[in-house]
Amino acid sequence: MSAIGRLARDRRDGTMWVFGLACGAPLLAAAVIAGLFMTGAPGFTALQTAGPVSATLGSGQSLHIIIVTNAGPHHNLPAFEPASFSIPSNRSVTVTVTNLDGSTPLPSSLRSYSRVTGVVGDHMKIVPIRVARPKVAAGRTRRVDAINSTVVSHTFTIPSLGINVPILGAARTTFTIRIAKPGNYNWACVDPCGSGPTGFGAPMSIVGYMAGTVTATPA
């Protein structure tokens, strides 16, 4: 091949390499960013509604839930984690909710939701905690059947079963549920802790935040 032919070939190959780099680089960058986004690497938000969204109770009969204040892509919204879970039917299951959120007083029309109903014994145990160190108690444990409506933070309410548990802000709440029949039961928070003028916007309207499903499986 002549020197002129080799020069033309080198220029053509160089042009194709630059063209390939120009087209491929954005795709590669997009793939890397998508990977970081999905895995929740530092500086990127993991693609999830809340986490963990669901859980299945194993051989034990106790379930632990935490209420966080910055769940998923909606960083300023509270959420139950897990928001949905499966438990065996016709068995007593102890539920402990560690709440890292503050209080959102119930309006007068919803004050009845400050009372415990539908759980075993119609009572719960509450203990104040230090939010920065949730395992550290900040007061004594009390057994109560209601709390003042002005200090309610959230509720765990299953209307179809008559279950309602008011959750105190910055506290650990423990109660026992027993669902006789297998099935899917929707729960929701009825405390206006969301956005908008009424407080019933997001996260109240987002499953995986202040709403979810309890699945009672055949024992």
C-alpha positions as CSV (number, residue, x, y, z in Angstrom):
1,M,0.0,0.0,0.0
2,S,1.3,3.4,-0.9
3,A,2.0,6.1,1.7
4,I,-1.0,8.0,0.5
5,G,-3.2,4.9,0.9
6,R,-2.0,4.3,4.4
7,L,-2.6,7.9,5.4
8,A,-6.2,7.8,4.1
9,R,-6.8,4.5,6.0
10,D,-5.4,5.9,9.2
11,R,-7.6,9.0,8.9
12,R,-10.6,6.9,8.2
13,D,-9.9,4.6,11.2
14,G,-9.3,7.5,13.5
15,T,-12.5,9.2,12.4
16,M,-14.5,6.0,13.1
17,W,-12.8,5.6,16.5
18,V,-13.7,9.2,17.5
19,F,-17.3,8.7,16.2
20,G,-17.6,5.5,18.2
21,L,-16.3,7.2,21.3
22,A,-18.6,10.1,20.9
23,C,-21.6,7.8,20.6
24,G,-20.6,5.2,23.2
25,A,-19.4,7.5,26.0
26,P,-22.9,8.9,26.8
27,L,-24.3,5.4,26.8
28,L,-21.6,4.1,29.1
29,A,-22.0,7.1,31.4
30,A,-25.8,6.5,31.5
31,A,-25.2,2.9,32.3
32,V,-22.8,3.8,35.2
33,I,-25.2,6.4,36.6
34,A,-28.1,4.0,36.3
35,G,-26.1,1.4,38.2
36,L,-25.2,3.8,40.9
37,F,-28.8,5.0,41.1
38,M,-30.1,1.5,41.5
39,T,-27.6,0.4,44.1
40,G,-27.9,3.5,46.2
41,A,-24.2,4.4,46.0
42,P,-23.1,7.6,47.8
43,G,-24.6,10.6,46.1
44,F,-27.3,8.6,44.4
45,T,-30.7,7.7,45.6
46,A,-31.7,4.0,45.6
47,L,-34.7,3.3,43.4
48,Q,-37.2,2.2,46.0
49,T,-40.5,3.4,47.6
50,A,-39.4,2.6,51.1
51,G,-37.1,-0.1,52.3
52,P,-37.6,-2.7,53.3
53,V,-41.1,-2.6,51.7
54,S,-42.2,-6.1,52.8
55,A,-41.2,-8.8,55.2
56,T,-42.3,-12.4,56.0
57,L,-42.4,-13.5,59.6
58,G,-40.2,-16.5,60.1
59,S,-40.5,-19.1,62.8
60,G,-40.5,-16.5,65.6
61,Q,-43.7,-14.7,66.6
62,S,-42.3,-11.1,66.8
63,L,-42.1,-8.4,64.2
64,H,-40.0,-5.3,64.3
65,I,-41.0,-2.1,62.4
66,I,-39.2,1.2,62.3
67,I,-40.8,4.5,61.3
68,V,-38.2,6.5,59.5
69,T,-38.5,10.2,58.4
70,N,-36.6,10.1,55.1
71,A,-37.6,7.1,53.1
72,G,-36.8,6.3,49.5
73,P,-36.8,9.0,46.8
74,H,-39.2,11.2,48.9
75,H,-36.4,12.2,51.4
76,N,-38.6,14.3,53.7
77,L,-41.5,11.8,54.1
78,P,-42.0,9.3,57.0
79,A,-42.6,5.6,56.3
80,F,-43.2,2.3,58.0
81,E,-40.4,-0.2,57.2
82,P,-41.6,-2.7,56.4
83,A,-44.9,-1.3,55.3
84,S,-46.3,-4.7,54.3
85,F,-45.7,-8.0,55.9
86,S,-46.9,-11.6,56.2
87,I,-47.8,-13.3,59.5
88,P,-49.4,-16.7,60.3
89,S,-53.1,-16.5,60.9
90,N,-54.7,-17.5,64.2
91,R,-51.5,-16.9,66.1
92,S,-50.5,-14.2,68.4
93,V,-47.7,-12.0,66.9
94,T,-45.9,-9.3,69.0
95,V,-45.3,-6.1,67.0
96,T,-42.7,-3.6,68.1
97,V,-42.7,-0.2,66.4
98,T,-39.7,2.1,66.9
99,N,-40.8,5.6,65.9
100,L,-38.1,8.1,64.9
101,D,-40.6,10.7,64.0
102,G,-42.2,13.5,66.0
103,S,-45.8,14.2,66.9
104,T,-48.6,15.3,64.6
105,P,-51.7,15.9,66.8
106,L,-55.0,14.3,65.7
107,P,-57.7,16.8,64.7
108,S,-60.8,16.8,66.9
109,S,-62.8,14.7,64.4
110,L,-60.2,11.9,64.6
111,R,-59.5,11.9,68.4
112,S,-61.1,8.4,68.8
113,Y,-58.0,7.0,67.0
114,S,-55.9,7.9,70.1
115,R,-57.4,4.8,71.7
116,V,-56.1,1.2,71.3
117,T,-58.6,-1.2,69.8
118,G,-58.7,-4.7,68.3
119,V,-55.3,-5.9,69.6
120,V,-54.9,-8.6,72.2
121,G,-55.8,-7.2,75.6
122,D,-56.7,-3.8,74.0
123,H,-53.5,-2.3,75.3
124,M,-50.0,-1.5,74.3
125,K,-46.6,-0.8,76.0
126,I,-44.8,2.4,75.2
127,V,-41.3,3.6,76.2
128,P,-39.8,7.0,75.1
129,I,-36.5,6.7,73.3
130,R,-33.6,8.9,72.2
131,V,-34.0,9.3,68.4
132,A,-30.2,9.6,67.9
133,R,-29.8,6.3,69.9
134,P,-33.1,4.4,69.4
135,K,-32.1,1.5,71.6
136,V,-31.7,3.8,74.6
137,A,-34.8,4.3,76.7
138,A,-35.5,7.9,77.7
139,G,-38.2,7.1,80.2
140,R,-40.1,4.3,81.9
141,T,-42.2,1.7,80.1
142,R,-45.9,2.2,80.5
143,R,-48.9,0.0,79.7
144,V,-51.8,2.1,78.3
145,D,-55.0,1.7,76.4
146,A,-54.8,5.3,74.9
147,I,-52.6,8.3,74.6
148,N,-53.3,12.0,74.5
149,S,-54.4,12.9,70.9
150,T,-51.9,15.9,71.0
151,V,-48.9,13.6,71.1
152,V,-50.0,11.0,68.5
153,S,-47.4,10.7,65.7
154,H,-49.0,8.0,63.5
155,T,-51.5,5.2,63.7
156,F,-51.5,1.6,62.6
157,T,-55.1,1.1,61.6
158,I,-56.8,-1.9,59.9
159,P,-60.4,-0.8,59.5
160,S,-61.7,-4.2,58.4
161,L,-60.5,-5.8,61.7
162,G,-61.2,-2.9,64.0
163,I,-57.5,-2.7,64.9
164,N,-56.1,0.7,65.8
165,V,-52.9,1.5,67.5
166,P,-51.8,5.1,68.1
167,I,-48.1,5.6,67.8
168,L,-46.3,8.0,70.2
169,G,-43.6,10.2,68.7
170,A,-40.0,9.3,69.6
171,A,-41.0,6.1,71.3
172,R,-41.1,2.3,71.1
173,T,-44.6,0.9,71.0
174,T,-45.3,-2.8,71.5
175,F,-48.6,-4.6,71.0
176,T,-49.9,-8.1,70.0
177,I,-52.2,-8.9,67.1
178,R,-54.0,-12.1,66.2
179,I,-55.7,-12.4,62.9
180,A,-58.1,-15.4,62.8
181,K,-58.7,-15.8,59.1
182,P,-56.1,-15.9,56.3
183,G,-56.3,-13.1,53.8
184,N,-55.0,-9.7,52.8
185,Y,-55.8,-6.8,55.1
186,N,-55.1,-3.2,54.2
187,W,-53.8,-0.9,56.9
188,A,-53.2,2.9,56.9
189,C,-52.2,5.7,59.1
190,V,-55.2,8.0,59.9
191,D,-53.1,10.8,61.4
192,P,-52.7,13.7,59.0
193,C,-48.9,13.5,58.8
194,G,-48.7,14.1,55.0
195,S,-48.6,17.1,52.7
196,G,-51.2,19.6,51.6
197,P,-53.6,21.8,53.5
198,T,-55.3,18.8,55.2
199,G,-52.2,16.8,55.8
200,F,-53.6,13.8,53.9
201,G,-51.5,14.2,50.8
202,A,-48.3,12.2,50.3
203,P,-47.1,10.1,52.1
204,M,-50.6,9.3,53.3
205,S,-51.5,8.4,49.7
206,I,-48.4,6.3,48.9
207,V,-48.4,2.5,49.6
208,G,-45.1,1.7,51.2
209,Y,-45.0,4.8,53.3
210,M,-48.2,5.4,55.5
211,A,-50.1,2.5,54.0
212,G,-49.6,-1.2,53.3
213,T,-50.9,-4.7,53.5
214,V,-50.9,-7.3,56.3
215,T,-51.1,-10.8,54.8
216,A,-52.3,-13.5,57.2
217,T,-51.2,-16.9,55.8
218,P,-52.7,-20.3,56.7
219,A,-50.9,-21.5,59.9
